[in-house]
Amino acid sequence: MSGTLLQKYGGVDTVRQIVGNFYSDVLESPNLRRFFAHTDMSRLMEHQTNLFCHLMGGPNLYAGRNMAEAHKHLGITRADFNEVATILKENLVDAGVEQADVAAILGIVASYADQIVTQ
């Protein structure tokens, strides 16, 4: 795992903190909070922590559904996706992630757009 983004930014604990802050901000959005009304947020945040750790070069511990299956019933629009990406970017910057690494992470997230956006 040497040289990974995960290692560069402090490992799982840092990612867990970023994910927690991210969802706190997402749930403050009047537009986005509706998507999480019936969600076990602790479970979701653990899944997302595992997913982001993997995307940042760590081991693949993500055991959730694939992106298309997890999001198909939600009716997510491109605008919803973009709002989430903006919140993620802000949280990564706030956590001290370098601009080039923010761009790399957002690029990975953007690669899932077609599986998440259904409207």
For each residue, the residues with C-beta under 8 A, 3 or more apart:
1: 4 6 7 57 58 59
2: 7
3: 7 8 57
4: 1 7 8 56 57 58
5: 8 9 56 57 101 104 105
6: 1 9 11 12 15 53 56 57 58
7: 1 2 3 4 11 57
8: 3 4 5 101
9: 5 6 14 15 56 95 96 97 101
10: 13 14
11: 6 7 14 15 58
12: 6 15 16 49 53 58
13: 10 16 17
14: 9 10 11 17 18 95
15: 6 9 11 12 18 19 49 52 53 56
16: 12 13 19 20 45 49
17: 13 14 20 21 95
18: 14 15 21 22 52 91 92 95
19: 15 16 22 23 45 48 49 52
20: 16 17 23 24 45
21: 17 18 24 25 91 94 95
22: 18 19 25 26 48 87 88 91
23: 19 20 26 27 36 41 44 45 48
24: 20 21 27 28
25: 21 22 28 29 87 90 91
26: 22 23 29 32 33 36 84 87
27: 23 24 32 33 36 41
28: 24 25 33
29: 25 26 32 33 83 87
30: 33
31: 34 80 83
32: 26 27 29 35 36 80 83 84 87
33: 26 27 28 29 30 36 37
34: 31 37
35: 32 39 74 76 80
36: 23 26 27 32 33 39 41 44
37: 33 34
38:
39: 35 36 43 44
40: 43 44
41: 23 27 36 44 45
42: 45 46
43: 39 40 46 47
44: 23 36 39 40 41 47 48
45: 16 19 20 23 41 42 48 49
46: 42 43 49 50
47: 43 44 50 51 62 63 64
48: 19 22 23 44 45 51 52
49: 12 15 16 19 45 46 52 53
50: 46 47 53 54 61 62 63 64
51: 47 48 54 55 62 64
52: 15 18 19 48 49 55 56 105
53: 6 12 15 49 50 56 58 59 61
54: 50 51 57 58 59 60 61 62
55: 51 52 105 108 109
56: 4 5 6 9 15 52 53 105
57: 1 3 4 5 6 7 54
58: 1 4 6 11 12 53 54 61
59: 1 53 54
60: 54
61: 50 53 54 58
62: 47 50 51 54
63: 47 50
64: 47 50 51 70
65: 69 70
66: 69 70 115
67: 70 71 112 115 116
68: 71 72 115 116
69: 65 66 72
70: 64 65 66 67
71: 67 68 74 76 115 116 118
72: 68 69 118
73:
74: 35 71 118
75: 118 119
76: 35 71 80 81 116 117 118 119
77: 80 81 117 119
78: 81 82 113 117 119
79: 82 83
80: 31 32 35 76 77 83 84 117
81: 76 77 78 84 85 113 116 117
82: 78 79 85 86
83: 29 31 32 79 80 86 87
84: 26 32 80 81 87 88
85: 81 82 88 89 106 109 110
86: 82 83 89 90
87: 22 25 26 29 32 83 84 90 91
88: 22 84 85 91 92 105 106 109
89: 85 86 92 93 102 106
90: 25 86 87 93 94
91: 18 21 22 25 87 88 94 95
92: 18 88 89 95 97 101 102 105 106
93: 89 90 96 97 99 102
94: 21 90 91
95: 9 14 17 18 21 91 92
96: 9 93
97: 9 92 93 101 102 105
98: 101 102
99: 93 102 103
100: 103 104
101: 5 8 9 92 97 98 104 105
102: 89 92 93 97 98 99 105 106
103: 99 100 106 107
104: 5 100 101 107 108
105: 5 52 55 56 88 92 97 101 102 108 109
106: 85 88 89 92 102 103 109 110
107: 103 104 110 111
108: 55 104 105 111 112
109: 55 85 88 105 106 112 113
110: 85 106 107 113
111: 107 108
112: 67 108 109 115 116
113: 78 81 109 110 116 117
114: 117
115: 66 67 68 71 112
116: 67 68 71 76 81 112 113
117: 76 77 78 80 81 113 114
118: 71 72 74 75 76
119: 75 76 77 78
